[in-house]
Structures are given as C-alpha cells and as structure tokens.
Amino acid sequence: MENGRSEFSPTIAGAAWLRSSVKVRASVSRAFRLPTYTDLYYRDPANIGNPLLRPETAWNFEAGPEWNHKGVLSMQSTFFRRHDRNDIDYIRNSPADPFRAFNVQDVTFNGIETAVALTTPTRSERVQIGYTVLQASQKAFPGISKYVFNYPYHQAALSWSSQRLSQISLYSRLGVVQRVGIDPYAVWDLAATRSQGRVRPFLQLSNLSDSKYREVVGVDMPGRSIVAGMELVFEKAKHH
C-alpha cells in the first residue's frame, strides 16, 4: 500500500524445450519501490533529499535461448528490456555542488547478455566467458548522475573454477567494465578454499590489478586487498 493505494507487482515466467539440448525462456515482471527516509529528508553537505519524490516503478522483460551439449559446452543469450518511471537519482550540476534527489521521468534500458561455458567431463574445472551491453533510451540530461546514468554499458568477464586438487577449490575472475563517460577498467579477483574437513582455511585476493574505479560517483572502491581466515567445522557424531 502507498498512501492508501494498492500496488500490483506481478511476475510471469516460462520456458519450453525445443529439443533435449535447446531451451527458450521468457519472463515479465513489475517492480515498485518507495523512496526511503534518506531519499526524502536526509541532508548533509554532499547530499540533499527531496520530500516531493514519487515512487519508482518498472516493467522488466527478458527472453532468450539456452543450449547445452551433454553438460560440457553451454551457451546462452538473453535480451532484456526495462522501462522505468520516476527513477530516484541524485543529480548535481558540477563537482562543487551537492547531489540533490530527483525523479527521472521515463527511461528505457535495452541490453543483451551472452555467455559461453566449458566444463570438463569430470566437472572438476569450468571456464566461462560472458559479455553484456546495455543502452539507455535517452542520454543523461545536463549534470552529473549518481546512479541512473552511471550504468555500465559494456561488461566482459572471464572466470575459471577448479576442484581438481583434493579438497581445494580455486576461483578466478577477470572483469572489464566501461561505464558511461568513464574509461574502461579491469578488476581481477582470486580465491582459494578448502571445501572439506574440520579445518577449512580460505584466502581471498581482491582487485589484484589494483585498479582505481568507482561504481558510484564520488565513492572510491577499495584497491588491492587480501583476506585470509579459517573455518572450523564441528560435526555431531551420527547415531545409528
């Protein structure tokens, strides 16, 4: 309910097998989001809320085929379209100004996501390559957008996982992103963990490329970092 008014947010999804290795799927859904207290009333030197903000609504459509060859080689492609009304964004005219909450009236995002994956017959290793392109129906209006027009319109990723070593799982991902009006940047992550046993150490290496980038305007993401730890698993004895 919003101001005593009901909001209907349905989701319909379906899939059909054209043959044993080919499937097509499609879905449609509606989303609704009320502005938060921060969006409406919060104020500091960098951000100013807007008590006149309207709720966001969006219709999402997506469809595409999937092909899988004996669980070893798979490909999928998805076309998606999202039509938004009253998106809540924060806008400023120059870097010296504070961001002000604002409703973006109408904007439609169209995109295509594709992925190809190769898995060894023993399921011990998997390599996947993915690419996504996204485009808005309108250009950003004059000013600096914090969210709506700061989207990644090109994304590519190469990931690899392995469990070939006894009880050791390895994972690596290299992603390249280009956001609107920003040069592309690459981020490489690596992780290793012991997946069995009572003592399970793990190691996570993030942003090994030490790339300088921002996912939100004005917020620097962490540089190269290392997290290590150990998980202790205590299993109860089984009674027969």
N, C-alpha and C positions, 0 to 999 in steps of 0.2 A: 504494500500500500504506500502511496506517495501523496500526501495532502488529501487523504481520504479516497484516493483513486487507485484502482487495481491496475497492475501491470502484468501483461501476459507475455511470458518468455518461453515459447515452445522450442523443442529440438526434435527434428526428424532425421533419421539416418538409415541408410540401407546399403546393401551390397549384393552383387549377383556374380556367380561363377559362369564365365563364358565357356571355359574348359577347365580341366583339372589344374592347369598352371596359370590361368589368367582370371583375374577378378576385377570388376569395376565397382566403385563405391561412390556415394554422394551423400551430402548432408546439408541441412539448412537449419539455422538457429537464430534466435533473437536474444540480445543481451541488453541489460539495463543496469545503470549504476548511478546512485545518488552522489552528489558532491559531499565530501567529508567536511567535518568541522574545520579542518585546516584549510581546505579549499574556500570555505565560506568566510571565515572570520580571522584566521591567523594572520599576523602581521609582524615582520621583522625588517631590518634594513635591506634584506635581499629579496623578500617575497611579500606580496600583499594579496590577501584573499578578496573574494567578491561575493557579498551576500545575495546578489541577484543571479547567481549561476543557476542554470537549468540542468536537470538530469541528462546523462548521456544515454543514447540508445543506439543500437547497431544491429543490422542484419548480416549474417555470415552465410556464405555459400561456398562449398568446395566439392570437387569431383575429380576423379582420375582413375587410371588403371594400375594394377599391380601384376607383375609377372614373376613367378618363382620356379626355378628349374631344380627340382629334386633337393631343395634346401641348400644348394651350393651357390647358385648365382641368382640374384634377385634384382629387379628394377621396379621403380615406381615413380609416378609423376602425378602431381596434384595441382590443379588450377583452383585458386581461391579468390574470392571477391568479398569485400566487407564495405558496407555502406553505413557511415556514421552520421549521426545528427547530434549537434551540441556537444562535441568532444570538449572535455575540460583540458585546457592547455594553460601554460604560463608564458606570457609574451613580454618582451622589453624592446625598446627602440634602439638602445645602444648598450655596450657593456657597463657603462656607468649608471644605468638606470636599474631600479628593482624590477623583478618579474611580477606581473600582475595577472591574476586568474582571469580567464576569458573563455567564452564558449565559441568554438569553431562550428559554424552553422552546418555545413554539408561538405563531406569529403568521402570519396570512394577510393579504396585501395584495391588494386588488382595485382596478382602475383602468380608465379609458377615455381613450384619446388620439385626438384628431381633428385633421385638418389640411386646409386648402384652399389650393391654389396656382394662381396665374395667371401664365402665361408668354407673352410676346409671340410672334407667329408667327416673327419673326426670331431668337428665342432670346436677344435682347440684354438683356432685362430680365425679372426674376422677382420676384413678391411672394407671400409665404406667411404665413398666419395659422394658429397652432396653439394647442390648449388641451388640458391634461391634468389629470385629477382622480384622486386616489389616496386610498384609505382603508384603515386597518388594522382587523383584526377585533377588536382589543381596545384599550382605552385604556392609555396609559402608566401603569405602576404608580407609586406614590408615589416621588418623587425626580426627578432631572434626568438625562435620557438624552442621551448624546453623539452617538449615531448612529441606532439603530433607530427611536426615537420622535421624531426630529428631522427627519422626512421632509417634503418639500414636498407638501401635499395639494391645492394649486391652483397651476397654472402656465399662463401665457399668453405667447405670443411673436409678434411681428410682425417679419418680416425682408424685406429688399429687396436685390437684387443687380443690377448693371448692367455691361454691357460695351459700351455704346453709343459711348463715346468711344474713339478709336483707341488700341489697346494699353493702355488704362487700365481696370482692374477696380475697381468700388466695391462695398462691402458694408456694410449697416447692420442692426442687430438691437436691438430694444427688448423686453426680457423683464420680466414681472411675476411675482413668486413670493410665496406665502404658506406659511410653514412652521407646523407645529403649535405653537400657543401664542405665535406671534410675529406682529406686524403685517406686512402685505404691503410689499414693497419693489420698486423698479424699477431696472433696470440697462440702460444704453444704450451700445452699442459701435459703433464706426465704423472702417472700414479702407479704404485705397486702395493699389493697387499697379500697377506697370507689368508686364504679363504677357509682353511680348515685347521683343526687343532685347538687346544685350550689356550695357547698364547698366539695371538694374531697381530703381529706388527704391521704398520702401514706407513707409507711415505707418499706425500703429495707435493709435486713441484708445479707451481702455477706461474704462468706468464714467463716462461723461461727465456723468451725473446726480449723480455724487459721493455715491452712496447709502452709508449706513452699514449693513452687514449682516454676518451670519455664516452660513456653510454648516455649520460645525462649532462646537459650543458652546465658547465661550472663545477662539475664533480669529477676529480681525477681518480681513475681506477688504480688499484694497487699495482706496483711494479713486481719484479721477480720476488717470489716468496717460497718458503719451504715449510711444510707442516709434517711432523713425524709423531707417531704415537704407538700405543699398544692396546689391544683389546684382550681382556681376559674373559674366557667363556667357562662358566661353571655349569656342568650338566648334571642333572639329578640321575642317580642310579636307577636303571629300569628294573621293575619288579615283575616277575612272571608268576 
